[in-house]
């Protein structure tokens, strides 16, 4: 553990020598360079920040933060001045709404917010001047004198320039001048300096300690930051209990109407939004009424320069709970429109003073975040047209704005509302179409080509947290950053760039995905679709230190994949297979390795950084591992209990212990930093039983206890084999009655090099056992052992010495006798058990030098391991520069591949390039079912133009005859397409038959598989060709043998961990060339795009595995 004191400080400085804004152009350094301007340390003993007295209050407040931020990193607070002696603090005045009468608008006595204290002017100490163009006397004077050039930012949205200026004001020799195009431009320029000197946006919410350094230098004479990529960038603080509401209730005094969601709480929220370069806020909904709970809330947002909105179910600046609490009648416009119009009119009056920072939600849904009920769709559409027309009239009248199109408005097309468009709903051209995802991070609809010219533009309402079907998820972070990047960049590419707002639930525990989301929105060009690895490394650099950044980035990305592939709330005992493809064991190993790596980093960090690391990295890893230990343990208990193993009871004990670990982890969280974040882990997360809503208390899965007082009537020793729940000796429902033979999956030189059987105790005494194969070339990892009191259950691996096995072609079943002297009365009723191993020796022709080879009745392929990209047969403007792109560190295990660029319009099999895979089949005269595992996607171009791909499987040398597949069904009302529940739970389409295509396989030999992704969102993660050999599992069978890459007879891929590209796997990137590699085929203009070796081309970025 690193210590403190002189030596500790030196180590700390070495670890944190790089300080810069996350991905921002470097302006500040702690190291001097030629011509650098020192703003801290050296001759600067007490710096001052200068603003004008006519500046926006929110900019002055942020400048005060900057003065404090210098104190946080140097130990000496800077002062703030408006250049005038004896000035009192700036104030923001407002008239609080009378929250005791919320149907008739009145206000109470004037009130104000007080800004940071001003110090006496000290021009010689001024090192930073900040202000807004046209609203700052000092900035306007510098512009007029020609000392600063603001032409690159003037009149633009949220832009700023930072320039070193000599003699900017009398008595100041040199200063860094920050000039914003508007108040938020100024604020972002100020916080840019704060971040670059070493103050993280998360200094409060994640306890990131400021990076200590006495010296800071401006190393860039001029910086220009233009408008953000997305105009409005914000989050929805959705306060479903218990976590956030419980925390608020224990830290703030209750309001007259509920928990203390008041000004003091929202100051912290608004500050972190601005430090993250966000600007938009949807307030809490379920347990609060933002504008009513504290009359200071709405003016505070305006004072801070936060754009206030309301959620999809709260039109015209009124909280959902206000109507039911203060108004009479139904929330039904067809029945109660006069009352509802009055309700809207009041909301407009209340918000009028703050209209400059308001974005108005229009439309209407049913009561309590539900669909409008009791009316036909046609009538709802007609009613909504009238409603919105009236809402716009009321806004124009209430805000005294003649041209309603100048008022920023958005209509959130959430759930059933989107379907109204298909029934003729017309949205005014100036209203932003706020498209929504499916609550699970999959965008439902994006702008069509003919919709991109709308004056109001389009946006996306996204989710990191959700309450509803198929299962609520709101405990901790289960977001895959690379998936967020893929979805949001597709939205951006198609013109959805006006509003990005994300549901973050309680916010706490979602710091990493929130930060990432806002960075994508702020600068989509800087943070491209393949930027996740770089982003996590730079995030770790800022929050911790460069020395740890690469390792932390690796852990964060692996965690994101493991946690997102099936959200914790959906992890149940039945999910991962205990008996097939070593699946559950592989998942356990990934989590164990992740926790070990996270813990190793934690142990090396300075003590001051450990709380931040615990909250953002270690706690999620530990929590995720525990959830999987409990649920996989539940499955293992069931399996062992079916075999009547004594060890079924040991598993119960292990699961109970894991449940206690979970409780202790929550207690550790609650005790962190003296209980600062207590209650944020109150969310129950264990004991889900198929119902969508949260359990009311944590509980463990149902398990079976085996009575161990007496042995099994079939003997003390039991035998089980890979792929089966059956046990011998004895009878059970998993194998034939009185049959004492069990068959393992086959062994062949192109499949896994080992299979296994297990020997276990189901009795009351210690027993020896011995195994004897009938052929000497069948090898065992262990030939004898002991089970019982001093022994343990034993897994015995079976392998073949192919140099001594019968030459190809050969097919036979080899017996293995398993005997024990521990026989009692069972010897009269049951014969000795026998394990049977199908052995197949065969060869592919020498001419088949590259491609995947059938084994165990199937071929399994990672999508990125194609042989070639086949150019489109027809050239059209729409397919210019269209190719395939590898999405690294993405999906369920490693990567995916899809069309690029992401704004490509839908193509046909004639105009789309194809992925081609080379295959060799031993099966013949049979049918093959080809299933694609594709990333979650919905019909984002509308139901009339659904997701589609082409696929063909055919003998080499023949002409492909592609079949068209449309895997995603229509959306009807608020319902999702068929099998959507399974898709979001499993994080792929394909598990439920929707991507299965059947082809004839008339003969053995070489085949070609071609896939034409006709739309960019079809991202292929895995391809499975099944001749009937695929066994039930969650991931599907591991990748098959690849000629040219893998060594015959030595390809021991027994689980997905052994695949080449598995993130956190056994081979990682090294596996790509571990067997000597192969020469990739690149056809025509496909240069630079990899095939079996996973080359990158435009899809740069390596999915780092754990080596």
Secondary structure, 3 states (H helix, E strand, C coil): CCCCHHHHHHHHHHHCCCCCCCCCCCCEECCCCCCCEEEEECCECCCEEECCCCCCHHHHHHHHHHHHHHHHHHCCCCEEECCCCCCCCCEEEEEEECCCCCCCCCEEEEEEEECCCCCCCCHHHEEEEEEECCCCHHHHHHHHCCCCCCCCCCCCCCCEEEEEEECCCCCCCEEEEEEECCHHHHHHHHHHHHHHHCCCCCCCCCCCCCCCCCCEEECCCEEEECCCCCCEEEEECCCCCCHHHHHHHHHCCCECCECCCCHHHHHHHHHHHHHCCCCEEECCCCCCCHHHHCCHHHHHHHHHCCEEECCCCCCCCCCHHHHHHHCCCCCCHHHHHHHHHHHHHHHHHHHHHHHHHECEECCCCECCCECCCCCCHHHHHHHHHHHHHHHHHHHHHHHCCCCHHHCCEEEEECCHHHHHHCCCCCCCCCCEEEEEECCCCCECCCCCHHHCCCCCCEEEEEECCECCCCCCECCCCCCCHHHHHHHHHHHHHCCCCCEEEEECCCCCCCHHHHHHHHHHHHCCCCCCCCCHHHHHHHHHHHHCCHHHHHHHHHHHHHHHHHHHHCCHHHCCCCCCCCCCCCHHHHHHHHHHHHHHHHHHHHHHCCHHHHHHHHHHHHHHHHHHHHHHHHHHHHHHHHHHHHCCCCHHHHHHHHHHHHHHHHHHHHHHHHHHHHCCCCCCCCCCCCCCCCCCCCCCCCCCCCCCCCCCCCCCCCCCEEEEECCCCCCECCCCCCCCCCCCEEEEEEEECCCCCCEEEEEEECCCCCEEEEEEECCCCEEECCCEEEECCCCCCEEEEEEECCCCCCCCCEEEEEEEEEECCCCCHHHHCCCCCEEEEEEEECCCCCCCCCEEECECCEEEEECCCCCEEECCCCCCHHHCCCEEEEEEEECCCEEEEEEECCCCCCCCCCCCCEEEEEEEECCCCEEEEEEEEECCCCCCCCHHHCCCEEEEEEECCCCCCCEEECCCCCCCCCCCCCCHHHHHHHCCECCCCCCEEEEEECCCEEEEEEEEECCCCCCEEEEEEECCCCCCCCCCCCCCCEECCCCCCCCCCCCHHHCCCCCCCCCHHHHHCCCCCCCCCCCCCCCCCCCCCCCCCCCCCCCCCCC
